[in-house]
């Protein structure tokens, strides 16, 4: 698997963000269960992804994906694999879960020194 931070975000790319609000005391279970499902997005044409857990709100997780085309995300989101995973995870997160679509306005990064990398 490639480093999710290594993908250059083009101005023509789309960003998809999903906020998962977990039921109290179920975020650990959801994180463990959903991690491989989040990683699977790369098999459907998604360019890069990140799966984050809030340090301020331990029940909130975010899934962020970079796509060249919205259809790449939809192939992932509506696939049998992901639909079944959402069904298995029912009760671990609050519904509705609504993906949000963004277009890049500005992006940037700094190179890390060898000690930080």
N, CA, C and O of each residue as an XYZ file, in Angstrom:
468
protein
N       0.849     -1.174      0.000
C       0.000      0.000      0.000
C       0.892      1.233      0.000
O       1.947      1.241      0.634
N       0.476      2.257     -0.699
C       1.247      3.481     -0.751
C       0.946      4.356      0.445
O      -0.061      4.178      1.131
N       1.830      5.300      0.683
C       1.647      6.271      1.757
C       0.509      7.200      1.371
O       0.607      7.864      0.339
N      -0.581      7.282      2.160
C      -1.707      8.130      1.787
C      -1.331      9.588      1.653
O      -2.022     10.339      0.964
N      -0.257     10.009      2.292
C       0.154     11.400      2.198
C       1.008     11.698      0.983
O       1.402     12.845      0.770
N       1.306     10.668      0.171
C       2.224     10.873     -0.933
C       1.533     11.303     -2.220
O       2.217     11.625     -3.192
N       0.230     11.319     -2.265
C      -0.491     11.681     -3.488
C      -0.582     13.193     -3.629
O      -1.017     13.888     -2.711
N      -0.170     13.690     -4.778
C      -0.341     15.104     -5.098
C      -1.810     15.334     -5.411
O      -2.405     14.590     -6.191
N      -2.393     16.350     -4.816
C      -3.801     16.665     -5.069
C      -3.868     17.698     -6.177
O      -3.414     18.832     -6.023
N      -4.435     17.290     -7.285
C      -4.592     18.162     -8.444
C      -5.815     19.057     -8.244
O      -6.768     18.664     -7.572
N      -5.791     20.254     -8.825
C      -6.984     21.117     -8.734
C      -8.233     20.472     -9.338
O      -9.352     20.870     -9.013
N      -8.053     19.486    -10.208
C      -9.215     18.832    -10.815
C      -9.699     17.627    -10.002
O     -10.754     17.067    -10.302
N      -8.943     17.224     -8.980
C      -9.364     16.114     -8.124
C     -10.549     16.522     -7.263
O     -10.810     17.709     -7.065
N     -11.249     15.542     -6.764
C     -12.306     15.784     -5.795
C     -11.895     15.192     -4.458
O     -11.113     14.244     -4.398
N     -12.419     15.752     -3.410
C     -12.173     15.261     -2.059
C     -13.527     14.811     -1.504
O     -14.519     15.535     -1.589
N     -13.547     13.617     -0.941
C     -14.759     13.094     -0.319
C     -14.464     12.930      1.165
O     -13.452     12.343      1.546
N     -15.349     13.449      1.991
C     -15.185     13.335      3.439
C     -16.425     12.686      4.024
O     -17.555     13.064      3.715
N     -16.186     11.700      4.878
C     -17.280     11.042      5.591
C     -16.980     11.174      7.079
O     -15.914     10.768      7.540
N     -17.904     11.731      7.815
C     -17.765     11.817      9.269
C     -18.597     10.714      9.888
O     -19.802     10.611      9.656
N     -17.934      9.897     10.676
C     -18.595      8.797     11.373
C     -18.738      9.198     12.835
O     -17.736      9.363     13.531
N     -19.963      9.355     13.305
C     -20.234      9.624     14.716
C     -20.609      8.283     15.348
O     -21.694      7.751     15.115
N     -19.706      7.762     16.136
C     -19.930      6.435     16.731
C     -20.778      6.528     17.990
O     -20.788      7.537     18.695
N     -21.475      5.454     18.238
C     -22.225      5.339     19.483
C     -21.219      5.252     20.634
O     -20.148      4.665     20.477
N     -21.556      5.827     21.780
C     -20.619      5.780     22.919
C     -20.119      4.361     23.195
O     -20.879      3.394     23.150
N     -18.855      4.272     23.473
C     -18.160      3.035     23.811
C     -18.072      2.034     22.655
O     -17.727      0.871     22.866
N     -18.385      2.486     21.428
C     -18.323      1.570     20.291
C     -17.308      2.021     19.236
O     -17.151      1.358     18.211
N     -16.629      3.121     19.474
C     -15.691      3.652     18.482
C     -14.499      2.728     18.267
O     -14.041      2.573     17.135
N     -13.989      2.114     19.324
C     -12.856      1.197     19.167
C     -13.223      0.038     18.242
O     -12.458     -0.335     17.352
N     -14.390     -0.511     18.471
C     -14.855     -1.629     17.645
C     -15.073     -1.195     16.202
O     -14.716     -1.916     15.269
N     -15.662     -0.011     16.021
C     -15.880      0.490     14.666
C     -14.542      0.738     13.967
O     -14.362      0.345     12.815
N     -13.614      1.382     14.654
C     -12.299      1.661     14.056
C     -11.634      0.369     13.577
O     -11.142      0.297     12.451
N     -11.623     -0.626     14.419
C     -10.999     -1.903     14.067
C     -11.704     -2.561     12.883
O     -11.058     -3.087     11.976
N     -13.030     -2.526     12.903
C     -13.795     -3.170     11.844
C     -13.712     -2.411     10.522
O     -13.647     -3.022      9.455
N     -13.713     -1.065     10.593
C     -13.804     -0.270      9.370
C     -12.447     -0.037      8.695
O     -12.404      0.247      7.498
N     -11.349     -0.151      9.430
C     -10.032      0.125      8.838
C      -9.802     -0.625      7.523
O      -9.423      0.016      6.542
N     -10.010     -1.950      7.445
C      -9.794     -2.620      6.165
C     -10.788     -2.189      5.080
O     -10.467     -2.221      3.892
N     -11.979     -1.791      5.488
C     -12.972     -1.304      4.523
C     -12.522      0.048      3.970
O     -12.666      0.313      2.777
N     -11.984      0.893      4.828
C     -11.461      2.185      4.377
C     -10.301      1.983      3.397
O     -10.225      2.662      2.373
N      -9.407      1.057      3.709
C      -8.262      0.775      2.835
C      -8.700      0.230      1.478
O      -8.028      0.456      0.472
N      -9.814     -0.483      1.448
C     -10.294     -1.093      0.203
C     -10.669     -0.076     -0.865
O     -10.802     -0.440     -2.033
N     -10.841      1.184     -0.498
C     -11.234      2.197     -1.489
C     -10.220      2.282     -2.629
O     -10.585      2.619     -3.756
N      -8.958      1.980     -2.347
C      -7.923      2.040     -3.382
C      -8.174      1.015     -4.486
O      -7.732      1.207     -5.619
N      -8.870     -0.058     -4.170
C      -9.192     -1.090     -5.154
C     -10.297     -0.649     -6.111
O     -10.541     -1.307     -7.122
N     -10.961      0.454     -5.799
C     -12.077      0.934     -6.619
C     -11.720      2.194     -7.413
O     -12.597      2.802     -8.028
N     -10.463      2.586     -7.407
C     -10.046      3.740     -8.190
C      -9.815      5.011     -7.402
O      -9.436      6.030     -7.979
N     -10.035      4.978     -6.101
C      -9.740      6.146     -5.271
C      -8.223      6.359     -5.281
O      -7.467      5.394     -5.169
N      -7.771      7.608     -5.412
C      -6.350      7.905     -5.535
C      -5.596      7.824     -4.213
O      -4.463      7.346     -4.164
N      -6.228      8.292     -3.147
C      -5.603      8.240     -1.823
C      -6.702      8.323     -0.780
O      -7.826      8.736     -1.065
N      -6.352      7.919      0.438
C      -7.332      7.971      1.513
C      -6.610      8.191      2.835
O      -5.404      7.973      2.953
N      -7.371      8.622      3.811
C      -6.910      8.687      5.198
C      -8.123      8.378      6.069
O      -9.253      8.742      5.742
N      -7.865      7.705      7.174
C      -8.918      7.369      8.130
C      -8.431      7.899      9.465
O      -7.438      7.411     10.005
N      -9.118      8.888      9.998
C      -8.685      9.609     11.191
C      -9.638      9.370     12.360
O     -10.821      9.082     12.181
N      -9.083      9.498     13.554
C      -9.910      9.485     14.762
C      -9.632     10.765     15.528
O      -8.476     11.125     15.749
N     -10.671     11.439     15.926
C     -10.537     12.706     16.632
C      -9.858     12.509     17.987
O     -10.132     11.546     18.704
N      -8.979     13.430     18.313
C      -8.370     13.414     19.651
C      -9.214     14.229     20.626
O      -9.061     14.091     21.840
N     -10.102     15.077     20.109
C     -10.988     15.878     20.964
C     -12.291     15.155     21.288
O     -12.824     15.285     22.390
N     -12.795     14.399     20.329
C     -14.050     13.666     20.493
C     -13.777     12.202     20.165
O     -13.760     11.845     18.987
N     -13.567     11.354     21.142
C     -13.164      9.974     20.877
C     -14.210      9.136     20.143
O     -13.921      8.011     19.734
N     -15.417      9.667     19.972
C     -16.464      8.920     19.272
C     -16.564      9.318     17.796
O     -17.400      8.788     17.064
N     -15.707     10.255     17.358
C     -15.786     10.729     15.972
C     -14.593     10.249     15.154
O     -13.445     10.378     15.578
N     -14.877      9.695     13.980
C     -13.849      9.304     13.029
C     -14.163      9.954     11.692
O     -15.322     10.229     11.380
N     -13.128     10.196     10.912
C     -13.301     10.787      9.577
C     -12.581      9.922      8.566
O     -11.496      9.397      8.814
N     -13.213      9.795      7.435
C     -12.631      9.083      6.304
C     -12.557     10.102      5.171
O     -13.572     10.679      4.782
N     -11.355     10.322      4.644
C     -11.144     11.314      3.599
C     -10.495     10.620      2.405
O      -9.529      9.872      2.560
N     -11.032     10.873      1.220
C     -10.516     10.250      0.005
C     -10.321     11.290     -1.085
O     -11.091     12.244     -1.196
N      -9.288     11.095     -1.884
C      -9.047     11.925     -3.058
C      -9.426     11.097     -4.280
O      -8.997      9.952     -4.423
N     -10.232     11.684     -5.158
C     -10.704     10.969     -6.346
C     -10.495     11.827     -7.586
O     -10.582     13.054     -7.531
N     -10.217     11.163     -8.708
C     -10.134     11.879     -9.976
C     -11.534     12.149    -10.508
O     -11.760     13.108    -11.246
N     -12.461     11.295    -10.126
C     -13.835     11.391    -10.607
C     -14.766     10.902     -9.497
O     -14.457      9.927     -8.812
N     -15.882     11.563     -9.321
C     -16.845     11.182     -8.288
C     -17.295      9.727     -8.449
O     -17.609      9.065     -7.460
N     -17.328      9.229     -9.679
C     -17.732      7.846     -9.921
C     -16.788      6.848     -9.265
O     -17.215      5.757     -8.888
N     -15.508      7.203     -9.121
C     -14.571      6.310     -8.442
C     -15.009      6.092     -6.990
O     -14.980      4.969     -6.487
N     -15.414      7.173     -6.329
C     -15.926      7.031     -4.965
C     -17.222      6.229     -4.954
O     -17.397      5.349     -4.112
N     -18.127      6.523     -5.876
C     -19.424      5.842     -5.884
C     -19.274      4.350     -6.144
O     -20.030      3.548     -5.595
N     -18.298      3.963     -6.983
C     -18.032      2.529     -7.185
C     -17.656      1.867     -5.864
O     -18.072      0.742     -5.589
N     -16.877      2.558     -5.056
C     -16.483      2.058     -3.743
C     -17.684      2.049     -2.788
O     -18.029      1.009     -2.227
N     -18.316      3.211     -2.609
C     -19.355      3.388     -1.592
C     -20.558      2.477     -1.805
O     -21.131      1.964     -0.844
N     -20.942      2.276     -3.072
C     -22.130      1.471     -3.369
C     -21.789      0.029     -3.736
O     -22.666     -0.730     -4.149
N     -20.518     -0.353     -3.589
C     -20.125     -1.731     -3.888
C     -20.781     -2.680     -2.891
O     -21.164     -2.281     -1.791
N     -20.900     -3.925     -3.289
C     -21.469     -4.943     -2.402
C     -20.626     -5.060     -1.133
O     -21.166     -5.181     -0.033
N     -19.298     -5.024     -1.291
C     -18.383     -5.154     -0.150
C     -18.629     -4.074      0.908
O     -18.723     -4.384      2.096
N     -18.731     -2.825      0.490
C     -18.885     -1.717      1.432
C     -20.312     -1.652      1.959
O     -20.523     -1.339      3.131
N     -21.281     -1.939      1.122
C     -22.677     -1.965      1.591
C     -22.866     -3.015      2.673
O     -23.534     -2.766      3.676
N     -22.275     -4.192      2.470
C     -22.374     -5.241      3.482
C     -21.633     -4.859      4.757
O     -22.093     -5.159      5.859
N     -20.480     -4.195      4.611
C     -19.727     -3.758      5.796
C     -20.521     -2.733      6.598
O     -20.519     -2.772      7.828
N     -21.201     -1.816      5.909
C     -22.045     -0.846      6.624
C     -23.153     -1.568      7.379
O     -23.481     -1.199      8.507
N     -23.725     -2.584      6.771
C     -24.778     -3.356      7.447
C     -24.230     -4.063      8.683
O     -24.873     -4.072      9.732
N     -23.035     -4.660      8.559
C     -22.426     -5.348      9.708
C     -22.081     -4.368     10.826
O     -22.091     -4.735     12.001
N     -21.777     -3.131     10.463
C     -21.393     -2.119     11.458
C     -22.592     -1.371     12.028
O     -22.435     -0.519     12.903
N     -23.775     -1.681     11.544
C     -24.977     -1.000     12.046
C     -25.028     -1.095     13.565
O     -24.768     -2.150     14.143
N     -25.360     -0.002     14.189
C     -25.408      0.061     15.641
C     -24.121      0.591     16.253
O     -24.089      0.959     17.427
N     -23.055      0.629     15.449
C     -21.785      1.173     15.949
C     -21.652      2.666     15.662
O     -20.849      3.350     16.296
N     -22.429      3.172     14.717
C     -22.356      4.589     14.335
C     -23.764      5.141     14.161
O     -24.730      4.402     13.966
N     -23.846      6.467     14.238
C     -25.132      7.142     14.085
C     -25.426      7.340     12.603
O     -24.518      7.547     11.797
N     -26.687      7.275     12.264
C     -27.111      7.516     10.900
C     -27.916      8.815     10.866
O     -28.482      9.192     11.892
N     -27.991      9.499      9.758
C     -27.451      9.087      8.472
C     -25.953      9.402      8.351
O     -25.430     10.289      9.027
N     -25.296      8.665      7.489
C     -23.913      8.943      7.114
C     -23.972      9.497      5.702
O     -24.373      8.803      4.769
N     -23.573     10.746      5.552
C     -23.693     11.415      4.264
C     -22.309     11.877      3.810
O     -21.723     12.769      4.423
N     -21.783     11.273      2.735
C     -20.498     11.739      2.214
C     -20.617     13.176      1.707
O     -21.629     13.552      1.115
N     -19.583     13.965      1.945
C     -19.524     15.350      1.459
C     -18.441     15.439      0.399
O     -17.378     14.833      0.533
N     -18.711     16.193     -0.650
C     -17.779     16.343     -1.767
C     -17.204     17.756     -1.767
O     -17.924     18.736     -1.572
N     -15.902     17.841     -1.988
C     -15.211     19.124     -2.009
C     -14.320     19.201     -3.240
O     -13.949     18.179     -3.817
N     -13.981     20.421     -3.635
C     -12.964     20.624     -4.656
C     -11.809     21.357     -3.999
O     -12.030     22.234     -3.164
N     -10.578     21.013     -4.360
C      -9.434     21.693     -3.746
C      -9.410     23.175     -4.126
O      -9.604     23.538     -5.286
N      -9.175     23.995     -3.153
C      -9.011     25.432     -3.376
C      -7.531     25.778     -3.220
O      -6.988     26.584     -3.976
N      -6.894     25.165     -2.239
C      -5.460     25.328     -2.022
C      -4.952     24.091     -1.292
O      -5.641     23.553     -0.425
N      -3.771     23.649     -1.631
C      -3.136     22.532     -0.935
C      -1.660     22.849     -0.772
O      -1.130     23.734     -1.443
N      -1.011     22.139      0.105
C       0.422     22.325      0.295
C       0.944     21.328      1.287
O       0.178     20.655      1.976
N       2.252     21.234      1.359
C       2.899     20.374      2.353
C       4.341     20.798      2.502
O       4.900     21.473      1.637
N       4.928     20.402      3.592
C       6.336     20.645      3.843
C       7.064     19.308      3.856
O       6.526     18.310      4.336
N       8.261     19.286      3.341
C       9.063     18.070      3.409
C       9.536     17.885      4.831
O       9.931     18.852      5.481
N       9.504     16.660      5.329
C       9.989     16.369      6.676
C      11.477     16.104      6.629
O      12.007     15.607      5.635
N      12.140     16.441      7.716
C      13.555     16.108      7.804
C      13.675     14.613      8.085
O      12.687     13.988      8.469
N      14.839     14.032      7.906
C      15.041     12.609      8.114
C      14.642     12.148      9.500
O      14.148     11.029      9.642
N      14.835     12.965     10.534
C      14.502     12.576     11.899
C      12.988     12.502     12.126
O      12.528     11.724     12.961
N      12.219     13.298     11.395
C      10.761     13.329     11.575
C      10.041     12.320     10.705
O       8.925     11.917     11.035
N      10.637     11.906      9.617
C       9.971     11.038      8.649
C       9.694      9.660      9.189
O       9.136      8.821      8.482
